[in-house]
Amino acid sequence: MTVVVDASSESAATSPPECRRDMVRDTGKLLLAYGHDGPWDLDDPNGENRFTVEAWGAQMELRAIQRRNREATIKARQKGRVKAKLSYAASAIPS
């Protein structure tokens, strides 16, 4: 999870996808991310490259999870099962 923090008021908001290095720097905000010690220094070329690589890796991981879920749904439907349908035991319990 990436958060952009306004350095002057300490308020936080989730960063929009179009958030760019210049926009963050020009607005005086800090870029914080889970798993990184402190704010990102996007003026440092190494810091910017590392942030880009980590963000790209997170995006690839998300797409892999989505693909696995989609394939599991297709496989379950081909076998005649509806994904996320309650099991027999759960449906036999009176409400």
C-alpha positions in Angstrom: 0.0 0.0 0.0 1.4 3.4 -1.0 0.4 6.6 0.8 1.1 10.2 0.0 1.5 12.3 3.1 1.3 16.1 3.1 4.4 17.0 5.0 2.9 20.2 6.4 -0.3 18.9 7.9 0.6 15.2 8.4 -2.6 14.1 6.7 -2.6 10.9 4.6 -4.5 9.9 1.5 -4.1 6.9 -0.8 -2.0 8.0 -3.9 -3.8 8.1 -7.3 -2.3 5.9 -10.0 -1.2 9.0 -12.0 1.0 10.2 -9.1 4.4 11.0 -10.6 7.7 11.9 -9.0 7.4 15.6 -10.1 3.9 15.9 -8.7 4.9 14.5 -5.4 8.0 16.7 -5.1 6.2 19.9 -6.3 3.3 19.6 -3.9 5.6 19.1 -0.9 4.3 15.6 -0.1 6.1 12.5 1.0 5.6 9.1 -0.5 5.3 6.3 2.1 5.0 2.6 1.3 4.5 -0.5 3.4 7.8 -2.4 3.8 10.0 0.6 3.2 11.8 2.4 6.0 10.7 6.0 5.9 9.6 8.1 3.0 10.9 7.4 -0.5 13.5 9.8 -1.9 12.5 10.1 -5.5 15.1 12.7 -6.2 17.7 10.0 -5.8 18.0 8.0 -9.1 18.6 4.8 -7.1 15.6 5.4 -4.9 13.4 6.2 -7.9 14.5 3.0 -9.7 14.0 0.8 -6.6 10.5 2.3 -6.1 9.7 1.6 -9.8 10.9 -2.0 -9.6 9.0 -2.7 -6.4 5.8 -1.1 -7.8 6.2 -3.2 -11.0 6.7 -6.4 -9.0 3.6 -5.7 -6.9 1.6 -5.1 -10.1 2.9 -8.4 -11.6 2.0 -10.2 -8.3 -1.5 -8.8 -8.3 -2.1 -9.8 -11.9 -0.9 -13.4 -11.1 -3.3 -13.6 -8.2 -6.2 -12.4 -10.4 -5.2 -14.9 -13.2 -5.2 -17.8 -10.7 -8.6 -16.8 -9.3 -10.0 -16.5 -12.8 -8.6 -19.9 -13.8 -9.9 -21.5 -10.6 -13.4 -20.1 -11.3 -13.3 -21.4 -14.9 -12.1 -24.8 -13.7 -14.8 -25.1 -11.0 -17.6 -24.1 -13.5 -16.3 -26.7 -16.0 -16.7 -29.4 -13.3 -20.3 -28.2 -12.6 -19.5 -26.3 -9.4 -20.4 -22.7 -8.7 -17.5 -20.9 -7.1 -18.3 -19.5 -3.7 -21.4 -21.6 -3.3 -22.0 -22.9 0.2 -21.2 -26.5 0.9 -23.9 -29.0 1.7 -23.2 -28.9 5.4 -23.5 -25.1 5.5 -26.7 -25.1 3.5 -28.3 -27.8 5.7 -28.1 -25.6 8.8 -31.4 -23.9 9.3 -31.4 -20.1 9.6 
